[in-house]
Amino acid sequence: MKMRTRFSKEDDIAMLKFFIKMKRKQITTEPFGLKLWEVYREKMDASHSAHSYSCRFRRHTTRNIARYKMEFDSFEYRYLVRKFRDRIVLDNSMNNESDKDVEDSAEF
């Protein structure tokens, strides 16, 4: 019986890095379409279907970009945040940290 392969944090990071790479080469404008993820499967010898990657990227990865901040340089991270700002979900701990940053910056 074939076991279901779960997505990992490393999968999400690899998908985001691949998206950035393809965007730089101006190969894609559709991050939620299947064509990008079909290319990803070919290049990465991936274990999931293009549809699975598309759904994962749309439903989970883009919403949780803040979790992967340390994996990207500041330019890449800012690009991802700008690109997917309407999709990003901040949890309470992140909201508290950002509130603290605003309070700290207000002191200057």
N, C-alpha and C positions, 0 to 999 in steps of 0.2 A: 504494500500500500504506500502510495506516494505521500510524503508529509508536506504540509504547507510551509513554505519558506517565509518567515517573517521579515519585515523591513527593519533595518537597524539605523542607529544614528549615523553610522558611516555611509549607509545607502543614501540617506537624506543629504548629507554633506556632498557626496559624489554627484548627486543629481543637481544640486545648486551650482557646484563648480562647473559641471558640464553645461548647464544653462548659460552661465557667464561666458564660458569659452565660445559657445555657438553664437551668442549675442555679439561678442567682439568681432567674430568673423562675419557678422551680419548674415548668418545662415538662417536664423529663426526670428520670427516676430510673434509666434504663437506658442507660448509656454504650456498651454493647457491642451494643445492638439496632440494627435497621435503621431504625426510625422517626426517630430523631435524625438519622441521616445522610441520610435522604431530605429532611428539612427543610433540612439544611446544603446539599445540592445545589441546592435551589430558591433559597435566599437568596444563596448565594455564586456561582451560575452555574458550578458546579464541573465539572471535566473527567473525574472518575472516577465509577464507580457507587457507590451507597450501600453495597453489599456490599464494595467495595474500601476505602472509608473505614472501615467497621466493622472489617475485618480489619487494616488498617494501625494503627488506634487500639489495638486489642487486642494485636497482636503486636509492634508497634514503639514507637509513641508513648508509651504509658503506661509501658513498661519503661525509657524513656530520658528521663524528665522532668528528671533532674539536668542533662542537657545543655542544657536550655532555661531554666535558672534565671534568667539575666540578662534574659530577655524578660518577666518577670512581676514585679509588686510583691510584697513579702514576704507579704502576706495571701493573694494568689492562689497563690503558690508553696507556702506551708504547706498550704493547702487541697488542692492537687493531691497533695502528698506524703502527706498523711493519707488521702486518698481511695484512692490507688493504691499504698500502701506495700508491699503484698504482691507487687506486680508489678515494682517498681523493681529494676533491676540496676545495681550499682555496678561500674565497671571498677577496675582496680588503682590507677590514679592517683588516683581519688576515694577509694578506701579509705585510701591513704597520707595524703592530705590530712586526712581525718576523724580518723585516728589521731593526726596531728600536733596537730590542734585539741584533742583529748582530753588529750594530753600537756601542751599549753600551758595549758589550763584547770586542770589538776591542780596547777600551780605556785602558783596563788593560794590 
